[in-house]
Amino acid sequence: MLSPKVRTPALPPFVAPTNDIVAPATPLNTGRKRGPVTRRRFQKGCFVTEPDGRMYSMFYVDSDNQSKRVKQFLGKLGEMSERAALREHARILEDVNRRRGSVSPAYKGQTFAQITELWRTAIAPNLSPATVRHRESYLRSHIVPRFGDASPHALDVANIQEFATQLRKTLSRKTVINVLSTVFSILDYAGRCGSRVSKVRFADIQLGGSCTNDQRGTFLTRSQVARIIEASPEPYHTLFAAAWATGLRAGELLALSVSDLNFERRTIYICKSSDDATREIRQPKTRNSTATLPMPSALEATLRNYLNHHWLPNSPGLLFPNRRGTRPRLRDNVVRLGLKPVLRKLNIPDKEVGLHAFRHGLATELANNNTPLPALQAQMRHADVRTTLRIYAHVVQQTQRDAMEGAAISTAIGTVVPIGTQTNSQPVSNH
């Protein structure tokens, strides 16, 4: 007689042992009293509708290092729709997970760290090396430690706002904006690739104001630049003149080629930039940075004199090559050897003054001269008009100065007398 066939349960797949021992979320039923349930990373809860129409949300909460099951009444059918009850259930679970510090699991196996790797492969090579260096620094120091294991759609307004608020305790407002720009850039790429992401914008995040007195940074005035250019030897004489007359960024200025100058049309074509660290010539900062700028007559005369008497031909055709004529000059060397000595010689404060001070100075001069906003934006080549508006917001317009001067003259009658000084004038009647 054959013995009955016994079905043995299938064994689970083998998992290599690790040093971390993770207890099961639900202990095995051993017949003994159930012990504490380990804290769950993320829970979706359970939505229950009983026969009498009562709807409940069931989930676990942490209490005294234990997880306790909660059954919360939501409403009754007829008084509340099932869709509304499901929305309330989702809201409750979102609040529970937030208080636990939990993030939702990765969508289709994609974490923010994995999306970041895709961004590094597809997007980063198309950015300037300086931009990549800055964003990699933000990723390494702030972003990945916080959101590396989270799913892209878990980075909602609440999580990013909390992240930004924590950063503002130690970082400047501008740095926090740069950090968030890196996050939004990666999320935008993930969304365009079909991943589920949370729709968060800068307008949704509150960062507070800046305590900096002058948010434009250090800038040089027109009179200071005139003295600097006059006191500088070649090639710095022409280099500083071009920096002021065009408002180019340092990398764009040092990457200029002779072929970019058109003396017939009196224009300068901007289409490339030199990296500060590697001196590799790449595309400029933004798409709007590529432009054709006017060549003022004063700059034309300076450039012609420089090319005829001081410029030496070089293989890359650079306008301001290094001494060997092989690649662009290093910005730090231009500032250290060309600009700083002249500033000290002229008794002009040189703290935090670099080539970008020429660009800020030109923007300030144009704004003070009531230059139309479209013309200022075109010369500065700002991709976003709000960047140009910030320049206007920090420049005291001449019309505003004139109005305040007129008000001060009309109210300043006689001699100003300090408070408490006795005068011969009759007191004003109280009647």
Secondary structure, DSSP 8 states (H G I E B T S, - for coil): ------------------S-----SS----SS--------S----EEEE-TTSEEEEEEEEEETTEEEEEEEEEEEBTTB-HHHHHHHHHHHHHHHHHHHT-----BTTB-HHHHHHHHHHHTGGGS-HHHHHHHHHHIIIIIHHHHTTS-GGG--HHHHHHHHHHHTTTS-HHHHHHHHHHHHHHHHHHHHTT-------GGG--------S-TT-----HHHHHHHHHH--TTHHHHHHHHHHH---HHHHHT-BGGGEETTTTEEEE--EE-TTT--EE--SSGGG-EEEE--HHHHHHHHHHHHHT----TT-BSSB-TTSSSB--HHHIIIIIIHHHHHHTT---TT--THHHHHHHHHHHHHTT--HHHHHHHHT-SSHHHHHHHHHTS--HHHHHHHHHHHHHH--S----TT---SS------
